Amino acid sequence: MASQVNRLAEQLKLAVEGTAWHGPSVLELLQRVLALEAASHPIAGAHSIWELLLHIRSDHDLFSGVAQHDLYHAGQIALLKQALATSER
């Protein structure tokens, strides 16, 4: 499980700031993009660069939230195991 989490974290890091498998990273793509350009909709009906960045950010927050959620429940399991061991005495 830890190796999968590490691999996923590395893939996310590469997609944002490194050499990603899909081509230029997000930070490379954003070089020399002005705020007005990022907010514009050059293709009718398509999302703007700014909207896509907000979406990426929410996915990142979701991933972090899932990891924190799992750690929270791992802590609960540890407490329950401790309670079980105490009650068996």
Phi and psi restraints in degrees (range 20) as a CNS / XPLOR table:
assign (resid 1 and name C) (resid 2 and name N)
       (resid 2 and name CA) (resid 2 and name C) 1.0 -61.3 20.0 2
assign (resid 2 and name N) (resid 2 and name CA)
       (resid 2 and name C) (resid 3 and name N) 1.0 -39.1 20.0 2
assign (resid 2 and name C) (resid 3 and name N)
       (resid 3 and name CA) (resid 3 and name C) 1.0 -66.8 20.0 2
assign (resid 3 and name N) (resid 3 and name CA)
       (resid 3 and name C) (resid 4 and name N) 1.0 -33.7 20.0 2
assign (resid 3 and name C) (resid 4 and name N)
       (resid 4 and name CA) (resid 4 and name C) 1.0 -68.2 20.0 2
assign (resid 4 and name N) (resid 4 and name CA)
       (resid 4 and name C) (resid 5 and name N) 1.0 -41.6 20.0 2
assign (resid 4 and name C) (resid 5 and name N)
       (resid 5 and name CA) (resid 5 and name C) 1.0 -64.0 20.0 2
assign (resid 5 and name N) (resid 5 and name CA)
       (resid 5 and name C) (resid 6 and name N) 1.0 -43.5 20.0 2
assign (resid 5 and name C) (resid 6 and name N)
       (resid 6 and name CA) (resid 6 and name C) 1.0 -62.5 20.0 2
assign (resid 6 and name N) (resid 6 and name CA)
       (resid 6 and name C) (resid 7 and name N) 1.0 -41.2 20.0 2
assign (resid 6 and name C) (resid 7 and name N)
       (resid 7 and name CA) (resid 7 and name C) 1.0 -64.5 20.0 2
assign (resid 7 and name N) (resid 7 and name CA)
       (resid 7 and name C) (resid 8 and name N) 1.0 -43.3 20.0 2
assign (resid 7 and name C) (resid 8 and name N)
       (resid 8 and name CA) (resid 8 and name C) 1.0 -64.4 20.0 2
assign (resid 8 and name N) (resid 8 and name CA)
       (resid 8 and name C) (resid 9 and name N) 1.0 -43.0 20.0 2
assign (resid 8 and name C) (resid 9 and name N)
       (resid 9 and name CA) (resid 9 and name C) 1.0 -61.4 20.0 2
assign (resid 9 and name N) (resid 9 and name CA)
       (resid 9 and name C) (resid 10 and name N) 1.0 -40.6 20.0 2
assign (resid 9 and name C) (resid 10 and name N)
       (resid 10 and name CA) (resid 10 and name C) 1.0 -65.8 20.0 2
assign (resid 10 and name N) (resid 10 and name CA)
       (resid 10 and name C) (resid 11 and name N) 1.0 -41.3 20.0 2
assign (resid 10 and name C) (resid 11 and name N)
       (resid 11 and name CA) (resid 11 and name C) 1.0 -62.7 20.0 2
assign (resid 11 and name N) (resid 11 and name CA)
       (resid 11 and name C) (resid 12 and name N) 1.0 -41.4 20.0 2
assign (resid 11 and name C) (resid 12 and name N)
       (resid 12 and name CA) (resid 12 and name C) 1.0 -63.5 20.0 2
assign (resid 12 and name N) (resid 12 and name CA)
       (resid 12 and name C) (resid 13 and name N) 1.0 -43.7 20.0 2
assign (resid 12 and name C) (resid 13 and name N)
       (resid 13 and name CA) (resid 13 and name C) 1.0 -61.6 20.0 2
assign (resid 13 and name N) (resid 13 and name CA)
       (resid 13 and name C) (resid 14 and name N) 1.0 -45.5 20.0 2
assign (resid 13 and name C) (resid 14 and name N)
       (resid 14 and name CA) (resid 14 and name C) 1.0 -64.2 20.0 2
assign (resid 14 and name N) (resid 14 and name CA)
       (resid 14 and name C) (resid 15 and name N) 1.0 -37.8 20.0 2
assign (resid 14 and name C) (resid 15 and name N)
       (resid 15 and name CA) (resid 15 and name C) 1.0 -63.9 20.0 2
assign (resid 15 and name N) (resid 15 and name CA)
       (resid 15 and name C) (resid 16 and name N) 1.0 -34.0 20.0 2
assign (resid 15 and name C) (resid 16 and name N)
       (resid 16 and name CA) (resid 16 and name C) 1.0 -87.4 20.0 2
assign (resid 16 and name N) (resid 16 and name CA)
       (resid 16 and name C) (resid 17 and name N) 1.0 -44.4 20.0 2
assign (resid 16 and name C) (resid 17 and name N)
       (resid 17 and name CA) (resid 17 and name C) 1.0 -131.2 20.0 2
assign (resid 17 and name N) (resid 17 and name CA)
       (resid 17 and name C) (resid 18 and name N) 1.0 -0.4 20.0 2
assign (resid 17 and name C) (resid 18 and name N)
       (resid 18 and name CA) (resid 18 and name C) 1.0 -117.4 20.0 2
assign (resid 18 and name N) (resid 18 and name CA)
       (resid 18 and name C) (resid 19 and name N) 1.0 -151.6 20.0 2
assign (resid 18 and name C) (resid 19 and name N)
       (resid 19 and name CA) (resid 19 and name C) 1.0 -94.7 20.0 2
assign (resid 19 and name N) (resid 19 and name CA)
       (resid 19 and name C) (resid 20 and name N) 1.0 99.3 20.0 2
assign (resid 19 and name C) (resid 20 and name N)
       (resid 20 and name CA) (resid 20 and name C) 1.0 -86.2 20.0 2
assign (resid 20 and name N) (resid 20 and name CA)
       (resid 20 and name C) (resid 21 and name N) 1.0 154.7 20.0 2
assign (resid 20 and name C) (resid 21 and name N)
       (resid 21 and name CA) (resid 21 and name C) 1.0 -65.2 20.0 2
assign (resid 21 and name N) (resid 21 and name CA)
       (resid 21 and name C) (resid 22 and name N) 1.0 -24.3 20.0 2
assign (resid 21 and name C) (resid 22 and name N)
       (resid 22 and name CA) (resid 22 and name C) 1.0 -90.3 20.0 2
assign (resid 22 and name N) (resid 22 and name CA)
       (resid 22 and name C) (resid 23 and name N) 1.0 -4.5 20.0 2
assign (resid 22 and name C) (resid 23 and name N)
       (resid 23 and name CA) (resid 23 and name C) 1.0 126.9 20.0 2
assign (resid 23 and name N) (resid 23 and name CA)
       (resid 23 and name C) (resid 24 and name N) 1.0 -145.2 20.0 2
assign (resid 23 and name C) (resid 24 and name N)
       (resid 24 and name CA) (resid 24 and name C) 1.0 -60.7 20.0 2
assign (resid 24 and name N) (resid 24 and name CA)
       (resid 24 and name C) (resid 25 and name N) 1.0 143.5 20.0 2
assign (resid 24 and name C) (resid 25 and name N)
       (resid 25 and name CA) (resid 25 and name C) 1.0 -72.2 20.0 2
assign (resid 25 and name N) (resid 25 and name CA)
       (resid 25 and name C) (resid 26 and name N) 1.0 168.0 20.0 2
assign (resid 25 and name C) (resid 26 and name N)
       (resid 26 and name CA) (resid 26 and name C) 1.0 -58.5 20.0 2
assign (resid 26 and name N) (resid 26 and name CA)
       (resid 26 and name C) (resid 27 and name N) 1.0 -45.5 20.0 2
assign (resid 26 and name C) (resid 27 and name N)
       (resid 27 and name CA) (resid 27 and name C) 1.0 -63.6 20.0 2
assign (resid 27 and name N) (resid 27 and name CA)
       (resid 27 and name C) (resid 28 and name N) 1.0 -37.0 20.0 2
assign (resid 27 and name C) (resid 28 and name N)
       (resid 28 and name CA) (resid 28 and name C) 1.0 -64.3 20.0 2
assign (resid 28 and name N) (resid 28 and name CA)
       (resid 28 and name C) (resid 29 and name N) 1.0 -41.5 20.0 2
assign (resid 28 and name C) (resid 29 and name N)
       (resid 29 and name CA) (resid 29 and name C) 1.0 -66.9 20.0 2
assign (resid 29 and name N) (resid 29 and name CA)
       (resid 29 and name C) (resid 30 and name N) 1.0 -27.3 20.0 2
assign (resid 29 and name C) (resid 30 and name N)
       (resid 30 and name CA) (resid 30 and name C) 1.0 -85.5 20.0 2
assign (resid 30 and name N) (resid 30 and name CA)
       (resid 30 and name C) (resid 31 and name N) 1.0 -8.2 20.0 2
assign (resid 30 and name C) (resid 31 and name N)
       (resid 31 and name CA) (resid 31 and name C) 1.0 -58.8 20.0 2
assign (resid 31 and name N) (resid 31 and name CA)
       (resid 31 and name C) (resid 32 and name N) 1.0 132.4 20.0 2
assign (resid 31 and name C) (resid 32 and name N)
       (resid 32 and name CA) (resid 32 and name C) 1.0 65.2 20.0 2
assign (resid 32 and name N) (resid 32 and name CA)
       (resid 32 and name C) (resid 33 and name N) 1.0 20.9 20.0 2
assign (resid 32 and name C) (resid 33 and name N)
       (resid 33 and name CA) (resid 33 and name C) 1.0 -95.8 20.0 2
assign (resid 33 and name N) (resid 33 and name CA)
       (resid 33 and name C) (resid 34 and name N) 1.0 121.1 20.0 2
assign (resid 33 and name C) (resid 34 and name N)
       (resid 34 and name CA) (resid 34 and name C) 1.0 -81.4 20.0 2
assign (resid 34 and name N) (resid 34 and name CA)
       (resid 34 and name C) (resid 35 and name N) 1.0 156.5 20.0 2
assign (resid 34 and name C) (resid 35 and name N)
       (resid 35 and name CA) (resid 35 and name C) 1.0 -56.4 20.0 2
assign (resid 35 and name N) (resid 35 and name CA)
       (resid 35 and name C) (resid 36 and name N) 1.0 -43.0 20.0 2
assign (resid 35 and name C) (resid 36 and name N)
       (resid 36 and name CA) (resid 36 and name C) 1.0 -62.6 20.0 2
assign (resid 36 and name N) (resid 36 and name CA)
       (resid 36 and name C) (resid 37 and name N) 1.0 -37.7 20.0 2
assign (resid 36 and name C) (resid 37 and name N)
       (resid 37 and name CA) (resid 37 and name C) 1.0 -67.2 20.0 2
assign (resid 37 and name N) (resid 37 and name CA)
       (resid 37 and name C) (resid 38 and name N) 1.0 -42.7 20.0 2
assign (resid 37 and name C) (resid 38 and name N)
       (resid 38 and name CA) (resid 38 and name C) 1.0 -62.9 20.0 2
assign (resid 38 and name N) (resid 38 and name CA)
       (resid 38 and name C) (resid 39 and name N) 1.0 -32.9 20.0 2
assign (resid 38 and name C) (resid 39 and name N)
       (resid 39 and name CA) (resid 39 and name C) 1.0 -84.5 20.0 2
assign (resid 39 and name N) (resid 39 and name CA)
       (resid 39 and name C) (resid 40 and name N) 1.0 -13.0 20.0 2
assign (resid 39 and name C) (resid 40 and name N)
       (resid 40 and name CA) (resid 40 and name C) 1.0 -78.0 20.0 2
assign (resid 40 and name N) (resid 40 and name CA)
       (resid 40 and name C) (resid 41 and name N) 1.0 163.3 20.0 2
assign (resid 40 and name C) (resid 41 and name N)
       (resid 41 and name CA) (resid 41 and name C) 1.0 -120.2 20.0 2
assign (resid 41 and name N) (resid 41 and name CA)
       (resid 41 and name C) (resid 42 and name N) 1.0 79.1 20.0 2
assign (resid 41 and name C) (resid 42 and name N)
       (resid 42 and name CA) (resid 42 and name C) 1.0 -68.7 20.0 2
assign (resid 42 and name N) (resid 42 and name CA)
       (resid 42 and name C) (resid 43 and name N) 1.0 -19.4 20.0 2
assign (resid 42 and name C) (resid 43 and name N)
       (resid 43 and name CA) (resid 43 and name C) 1.0 -116.3 20.0 2
assign (resid 43 and name N) (resid 43 and name CA)
       (resid 43 and name C) (resid 44 and name N) 1.0 116.6 20.0 2
assign (resid 43 and name C) (resid 44 and name N)
       (resid 44 and name CA) (resid 44 and name C) 1.0 -57.1 20.0 2
assign (resid 44 and name N) (resid 44 and name CA)
       (resid 44 and name C) (resid 45 and name N) 1.0 131.0 20.0 2
assign (resid 44 and name C) (resid 45 and name N)
       (resid 45 and name CA) (resid 45 and name C) 1.0 83.5 20.0 2
assign (resid 45 and name N) (resid 45 and name CA)
       (resid 45 and name C) (resid 46 and name N) 1.0 -5.6 20.0 2
assign (resid 45 and name C) (resid 46 and name N)
       (resid 46 and name CA) (resid 46 and name C) 1.0 -98.9 20.0 2
assign (resid 46 and name N) (resid 46 and name CA)
       (resid 46 and name C) (resid 47 and name N) 1.0 158.2 20.0 2
assign (resid 46 and name C) (resid 47 and name N)
       (resid 47 and name CA) (resid 47 and name C) 1.0 -71.1 20.0 2
assign (resid 47 and name N) (resid 47 and name CA)
       (resid 47 and name C) (resid 48 and name N) 1.0 153.6 20.0 2
assign (resid 47 and name C) (resid 48 and name N)
       (resid 48 and name CA) (resid 48 and name C) 1.0 -81.7 20.0 2
assign (resid 48 and name N) (resid 48 and name CA)
       (resid 48 and name C) (resid 49 and name N) 1.0 167.0 20.0 2
assign (resid 48 and name C) (resid 49 and name N)
       (resid 49 and name CA) (resid 49 and name C) 1.0 -58.9 20.0 2
assign (resid 49 and name N) (resid 49 and name CA)
       (resid 49 and name C) (resid 50 and name N) 1.0 -42.9 20.0 2
assign (resid 49 and name C) (resid 50 and name N)
       (resid 50 and name CA) (resid 50 and name C) 1.0 -59.6 20.0 2
assign (resid 50 and name N) (resid 50 and name CA)
       (resid 50 and name C) (resid 51 and name N) 1.0 -45.3 20.0 2
assign (resid 50 and name C) (resid 51 and name N)
       (resid 51 and name CA) (resid 51 and name C) 1.0 -62.5 20.0 2
assign (resid 51 and name N) (resid 51 and name CA)
       (resid 51 and name C) (resid 52 and name N) 1.0 -38.9 20.0 2
assign (resid 51 and name C) (resid 52 and name N)
       (resid 52 and name CA) (resid 52 and name C) 1.0 -66.5 20.0 2
assign (resid 52 and name N) (resid 52 and name CA)
       (resid 52 and name C) (resid 53 and name N) 1.0 -37.1 20.0 2
assign (resid 52 and name C) (resid 53 and name N)
       (resid 53 and name CA) (resid 53 and name C) 1.0 -65.4 20.0 2
assign (resid 53 and name N) (resid 53 and name CA)
       (resid 53 and name C) (resid 54 and name N) 1.0 -39.7 20.0 2
assign (resid 53 and name C) (resid 54 and name N)
       (resid 54 and name CA) (resid 54 and name C) 1.0 -62.4 20.0 2
assign (resid 54 and name N) (resid 54 and name CA)
       (resid 54 and name C) (resid 55 and name N) 1.0 -38.7 20.0 2
assign (resid 54 and name C) (resid 55 and name N)
       (resid 55 and name CA) (resid 55 and name C) 1.0 -65.6 20.0 2
assign (resid 55 and name N) (resid 55 and name CA)
       (resid 55 and name C) (resid 56 and name N) 1.0 -45.0 20.0 2
assign (resid 55 and name C) (resid 56 and name N)
       (resid 56 and name CA) (resid 56 and name C) 1.0 -59.0 20.0 2
assign (resid 56 and name N) (resid 56 and name CA)
       (resid 56 and name C) (resid 57 and name N) 1.0 -43.4 20.0 2
assign (resid 56 and name C) (resid 57 and name N)
       (resid 57 and name CA) (resid 57 and name C) 1.0 -62.4 20.0 2
assign (resid 57 and name N) (resid 57 and name CA)
       (resid 57 and name C) (resid 58 and name N) 1.0 -42.9 20.0 2
assign (resid 57 and name C) (resid 58 and name N)
       (resid 58 and name CA) (resid 58 and name C) 1.0 -66.4 20.0 2
assign (resid 58 and name N) (resid 58 and name CA)
       (resid 58 and name C) (resid 59 and name N) 1.0 -36.0 20.0 2
assign (resid 58 and name C) (resid 59 and name N)
       (resid 59 and name CA) (resid 59 and name C) 1.0 -64.4 20.0 2
assign (resid 59 and name N) (resid 59 and name CA)
       (resid 59 and name C) (resid 60 and name N) 1.0 -41.0 20.0 2
assign (resid 59 and name C) (resid 60 and name N)
       (resid 60 and name CA) (resid 60 and name C) 1.0 -62.2 20.0 2
assign (resid 60 and name N) (resid 60 and name CA)
       (resid 60 and name C) (resid 61 and name N) 1.0 -43.9 20.0 2
assign (resid 60 and name C) (resid 61 and name N)
       (resid 61 and name CA) (resid 61 and name C) 1.0 -62.8 20.0 2
assign (resid 61 and name N) (resid 61 and name CA)
       (resid 61 and name C) (resid 62 and name N) 1.0 -38.6 20.0 2
assign (resid 61 and name C) (resid 62 and name N)
       (resid 62 and name CA) (resid 62 and name C) 1.0 -63.4 20.0 2
assign (resid 62 and name N) (resid 62 and name CA)
       (resid 62 and name C) (resid 63 and name N) 1.0 -45.0 20.0 2
assign (resid 62 and name C) (resid 63 and name N)
       (resid 63 and name CA) (resid 63 and name C) 1.0 -59.4 20.0 2
assign (resid 63 and name N) (resid 63 and name CA)
       (resid 63 and name C) (resid 64 and name N) 1.0 -46.3 20.0 2
assign (resid 63 and name C) (resid 64 and name N)
       (resid 64 and name CA) (resid 64 and name C) 1.0 -62.0 20.0 2
assign (resid 64 and name N) (resid 64 and name CA)
       (resid 64 and name C) (resid 65 and name N) 1.0 -40.4 20.0 2
assign (resid 64 and name C) (resid 65 and name N)
       (resid 65 and name CA) (resid 65 and name C) 1.0 -64.4 20.0 2
assign (resid 65 and name N) (resid 65 and name CA)
       (resid 65 and name C) (resid 66 and name N) 1.0 -39.4 20.0 2
assign (resid 65 and name C) (resid 66 and name N)
       (resid 66 and name CA) (resid 66 and name C) 1.0 -63.8 20.0 2
assign (resid 66 and name N) (resid 66 and name CA)
       (resid 66 and name C) (resid 67 and name N) 1.0 -43.8 20.0 2
assign (resid 66 and name C) (resid 67 and name N)
       (resid 67 and name CA) (resid 67 and name C) 1.0 -62.9 20.0 2
assign (resid 67 and name N) (resid 67 and name CA)
       (resid 67 and name C) (resid 68 and name N) 1.0 -43.9 20.0 2
assign (resid 67 and name C) (resid 68 and name N)
       (resid 68 and name CA) (resid 68 and name C) 1.0 -65.0 20.0 2
assign (resid 68 and name N) (resid 68 and name CA)
       (resid 68 and name C) (resid 69 and name N) 1.0 -38.9 20.0 2
assign (resid 68 and name C) (resid 69 and name N)
       (resid 69 and name CA) (resid 69 and name C) 1.0 -60.8 20.0 2
assign (resid 69 and name N) (resid 69 and name CA)
       (resid 69 and name C) (resid 70 and name N) 1.0 -46.5 20.0 2
assign (resid 69 and name C) (resid 70 and name N)
       (resid 70 and name CA) (resid 70 and name C) 1.0 -63.5 20.0 2
assign (resid 70 and name N) (resid 70 and name CA)
       (resid 70 and name C) (resid 71 and name N) 1.0 -40.4 20.0 2
assign (resid 70 and name C) (resid 71 and name N)
       (resid 71 and name CA) (resid 71 and name C) 1.0 -65.5 20.0 2
assign (resid 71 and name N) (resid 71 and name CA)
       (resid 71 and name C) (resid 72 and name N) 1.0 -38.2 20.0 2
assign (resid 71 and name C) (resid 72 and name N)
       (resid 72 and name CA) (resid 72 and name C) 1.0 -59.2 20.0 2
assign (resid 72 and name N) (resid 72 and name CA)
       (resid 72 and name C) (resid 73 and name N) 1.0 -47.2 20.0 2
assign (resid 72 and name C) (resid 73 and name N)
       (resid 73 and name CA) (resid 73 and name C) 1.0 -69.7 20.0 2
assign (resid 73 and name N) (resid 73 and name CA)
       (resid 73 and name C) (resid 74 and name N) 1.0 -31.4 20.0 2
assign (resid 73 and name C) (resid 74 and name N)
       (resid 74 and name CA) (resid 74 and name C) 1.0 -62.6 20.0 2
assign (resid 74 and name N) (resid 74 and name CA)
       (resid 74 and name C) (resid 75 and name N) 1.0 -40.2 20.0 2
assign (resid 74 and name C) (resid 75 and name N)
       (resid 75 and name CA) (resid 75 and name C) 1.0 -62.9 20.0 2
assign (resid 75 and name N) (resid 75 and name CA)
       (resid 75 and name C) (resid 76 and name N) 1.0 -39.8 20.0 2
assign (resid 75 and name C) (resid 76 and name N)
       (resid 76 and name CA) (resid 76 and name C) 1.0 -62.7 20.0 2
assign (resid 76 and name N) (resid 76 and name CA)
       (resid 76 and name C) (resid 77 and name N) 1.0 -42.5 20.0 2
assign (resid 76 and name C) (resid 77 and name N)
       (resid 77 and name CA) (resid 77 and name C) 1.0 -61.8 20.0 2
assign (resid 77 and name N) (resid 77 and name CA)
       (resid 77 and name C) (resid 78 and name N) 1.0 -42.2 20.0 2
assign (resid 77 and name C) (resid 78 and name N)
       (resid 78 and name CA) (resid 78 and name C) 1.0 -60.7 20.0 2
assign (resid 78 and name N) (resid 78 and name CA)
       (resid 78 and name C) (resid 79 and name N) 1.0 -42.5 20.0 2
assign (resid 78 and name C) (resid 79 and name N)
       (resid 79 and name CA) (resid 79 and name C) 1.0 -64.7 20.0 2
assign (resid 79 and name N) (resid 79 and name CA)
       (resid 79 and name C) (resid 80 and name N) 1.0 -40.9 20.0 2
assign (resid 79 and name C) (resid 80 and name N)
       (resid 80 and name CA) (resid 80 and name C) 1.0 -66.4 20.0 2
assign (resid 80 and name N) (resid 80 and name CA)
       (resid 80 and name C) (resid 81 and name N) 1.0 -39.4 20.0 2
assign (resid 80 and name C) (resid 81 and name N)
       (resid 81 and name CA) (resid 81 and name C) 1.0 -62.4 20.0 2
assign (resid 81 and name N) (resid 81 and name CA)
       (resid 81 and name C) (resid 82 and name N) 1.0 -40.3 20.0 2
assign (resid 81 and name C) (resid 82 and name N)
       (resid 82 and name CA) (resid 82 and name C) 1.0 -64.9 20.0 2
assign (resid 82 and name N) (resid 82 and name CA)
       (resid 82 and name C) (resid 83 and name N) 1.0 -42.4 20.0 2
assign (resid 82 and name C) (resid 83 and name N)
       (resid 83 and name CA) (resid 83 and name C) 1.0 -63.9 20.0 2
assign (resid 83 and name N) (resid 83 and name CA)
       (resid 83 and name C) (resid 84 and name N) 1.0 -39.7 20.0 2
assign (resid 83 and name C) (resid 84 and name N)
       (resid 84 and name CA) (resid 84 and name C) 1.0 -61.7 20.0 2
assign (resid 84 and name N) (resid 84 and name CA)
       (resid 84 and name C) (resid 85 and name N) 1.0 -44.7 20.0 2
assign (resid 84 and name C) (resid 85 and name N)
       (resid 85 and name CA) (resid 85 and name C) 1.0 -63.5 20.0 2
assign (resid 85 and name N) (resid 85 and name CA)
       (resid 85 and name C) (resid 86 and name N) 1.0 -37.8 20.0 2
assign (resid 85 and name C) (resid 86 and name N)
       (resid 86 and name CA) (resid 86 and name C) 1.0 -69.1 20.0 2
assign (resid 86 and name N) (resid 86 and name CA)
       (resid 86 and name C) (resid 87 and name N) 1.0 -39.3 20.0 2
assign (resid 86 and name C) (resid 87 and name N)
       (resid 87 and name CA) (resid 87 and name C) 1.0 -73.3 20.0 2
assign (resid 87 and name N) (resid 87 and name CA)
       (resid 87 and name C) (resid 88 and name N) 1.0 -19.9 20.0 2
assign (resid 87 and name C) (resid 88 and name N)
       (resid 88 and name CA) (resid 88 and name C) 1.0 -82.4 20.0 2
assign (resid 88 and name N) (resid 88 and name CA)
       (resid 88 and name C) (resid 89 and name N) 1.0 -9.3 20.0 2
